[in-house]
Amino acid sequence: MPYRRRKLLAAVTLIEVMAAIVIVAIAVLGASGYRYYSTLDARRADFQNAAARIALLLCENWRGRGYDCTTYDPTVHLDSENLTVRDSPGGVGPDYASGFTGLGRYEITMDGVDYWAALSWDDDAATVGLRVLNVVVAWAQRQTGSAADSAAAAAGLDKTFKLTTYVSE
């Protein structure tokens, strides 16, 4: 009898099996959620990093044209294999900086992702000969990357990156 009793006590019950399944399922779901949100955050960081690079490229290229930069056109001065700059259809894009004179709004495609930029400038009243150049780059977090969704993405611009630089005579 003692052997038989020991064998019965060593068996796994249905409740123990179900508890183990629940614990494993929670662990797997937790790891999957972590991977999903990590990937999503990395993609958002890539969008913001690209927007910052676009804003810096626009600012530096515009500033490099000199003090008389009121005729700057990035569609003429910037274009490459991975970067396409074109006038924004219907003036879609972020608002100009408050108190600045708008130069133009542009749609920029970089690595298959659409961004919109608004360029504006103002003469600094406190310092004679100092011009302030402002670039605002906006993008939609939910982009699929297809050109057909470009208009839909433009309607949902929810993130912006702003950069300001100065040019003197």
N, C-alpha and C positions, 0 to 999 in steps of 0.2 A: 503493500500500500504506500509506503513513503515515496517510492519511485514514481508511482502514478500521480500522486498528489503534487510532487515537484514538477512534473511534466505539465500538468494543468496550470500551475501558477506561472510557468514560463511562457505561456501562449500570449499572443498580442490580441487585445480586444478590438472590436470594431470602432469603439470610441477613440482609442489611441491612434488607430490608423487615420480616422477622419481628422483628428487634431493635427497629426503630422502633415496631412494634405493641406489643411488650412494654413499652417505655418509656412510650408514651402510655397504655396500660392501667393501669400502676402509678400514673401521675400522676392519672388520672381516679378510680381507687379511693381514693387518698390524699385527694383533695379531697372525695369523697363521705363518707368516714369522718370527716373534719374537720367537715363540715357536720352530720352526724348527731350526733356527740358534743357539738358546740356547742349544738345545739338541745336535746339531752337535759339538758345542764348548765343551760341557761337555764330549762328547765321546773322542774328541781329548785330553782333559786334562787327562782323564783316561788312554789313551795310553801312554802319556808322564810320568805320575805318575808311571805306571807299569814299563816302561823302566828304570826310575831312580831307582826303587826298585831292578830290575834285575841287573843293573850295580853295585849297592851297595852290593848286595848279592855276586856277582862274585868277586868283589874287596876284600871284607872282608874275604870271604872263601879262596881266593887265598893268601891273606896276612897272614892269620892264619896258612898256611902251612909252614911258615918260610922263611928264606933268600934263600935257594936253591929251588926256585919255578919254575925252568925252565921245570919241568916235570909235572906240575899241569894239571889235566884233569877234567873239571867240569862234564863230563858225568859219571865219577865214583863217585865223591864226592857230587854231587847235583842231587837229583831226589826225587820227592814227588808226591802226588796225584794231585796237581794243577800245578806242574811245571815239564816239561819234557825237558831234555837237550840232544841233540844228535849232532854228527858231521854234519857240513853243507855239503850237497851233492855238490860236484864239487867246493868247496871253495866259495860258494855264501855267500855274506855278505858285511859288510862295510870294507873299507880299514884300514890297520894298521896305527897307528900313525906314522908320519914322523920321521925317524931316530931310530925307535924302532925295536926290533927283534920280529917277529910274533911268537906267541905260537900256535894259532889255531883259526879257525872260527867255530861257533856253531849256530845251529838253536834251539831256545828256544820257547816252547809253554806254555803260562801261561793263564789259564782261557779261553782256546779256541782261543787265539790270538797269531799269530806268530811274533817272534822277532828274529833278527840275531845279534850275538855278535862277535867281533874280540878282542882277547886278545893279548897284546904285552908287552914287557918289555925292559928296558935298564938300564945299570949301570951308575949312575950319575958320570960324570968325575970330577966335582968340589969337591965332598965329597967321600972319600974312604969308602967303606962298605955300601953305600946307593944304593938301587935298586929301580927303578921307575916302577910301574905296571900301565898299561893303559888298560881300557876297553871301547870299543865303542859299544853301542847298537843301532841298526837301526830297523825301522819298516816302513810299508807302511800305510799311512793314510786311504786308501780305501781298507779295508779288509772286507770280508763277514763272516769270521770265519770258513769256511769249509776247510778241508784238501786238497781238490782238487784244491783250489785256492792258495795253498801255493807257488807253483812255480811262478805263476803270480804275487803274492804279493812281492816275493823276487826280481822280475825284477823291481818293482816300488818302491824301498826303497827311501823314500823322507824325512824322519826325522831321526835325530840321537841324542843320548845323550852320552856325553863323561865324563869319571870319571878317575881320576888318584890318586894313593896312593903310599906310600913309605914304604919300608921294610929295616931295617938295620940289620947288622950282630949281 
